[in-house]
Amino acid sequence: MNEAVQSVMEKRIRRAMAAVQRNQMQAFYCERADQVPAFVKEMLPAGCSVSHGGSATLSECGVTDLLAQGDYRYLDRSKANGPEEIGKLYREVFSADWYLTSSNAVTEDGKLYNVDGNSNRVAAIAFGPAHVLVIVGCNKIVRDLDEAMARVQTIAAPANTVRLNCDTPCAESGRCQNCHSPARICCNALITAFQRDPDRVKVLFVGEPLGF
Ligand code: SF4
């Protein structure tokens, strides 16, 4: 990353970290994406139950490989067969020790913004797993909720429909058309602001772009 851009990005990350902490979430920092698996390994106790939401970030930085190979009770959605098993696993996740996810956006005033189709991910962030670890690349930081919503409509959701091979208009056009498609991935939105349960949600900021 260009040095001047890096300098601006570091200031934005520091602002977002301080604001997240004011909202009773823990904030951590890794300079590089390749440092993330070691951080996660240090954080998760051996034998704990863990699951995660669908996320390009987690696979890009090697976290899904770590979960598959580590000493965990890994509730792996990719191993579930058919809608019935997937639904059962999504419900089991509510009593997991750890839930890992990224965030569609993090605002500089300390809020996480996430939009979901099945909504298992936004539900688990809001309630259920004892600990939630949110891993965000520096590309996810936005000024405020308006920018967060715009980010979802212009980048995150259209790119995710391409990644997931969804039959939605944005997968074709690259922009949100507020569709009524059965494959719509923007059905419920969650704003994670001040938390009553201190430190349940932990946010790991990464000084490199990850996911979209
Ligand atoms: S509402 Fe529909 S068109 Fe808009 S981003 Fe979501 S899936 Fe795409």
Boltz pocket constraint, residues with backbone or C-beta under 6 A from the ligand:
constraints:
  - pocket:
      binder: B
      contacts: [[A, 152], [A, 153], [A, 157], [A, 158], [A, 161], [A, 168], [A, 169], [A, 170], [A, 171], [A, 175], [A, 176], [A, 177], [A, 178], [A, 179], [A, 180], [A, 181], [A, 183], [A, 184], [A, 185], [A, 186]]
      max_distance: 6.0
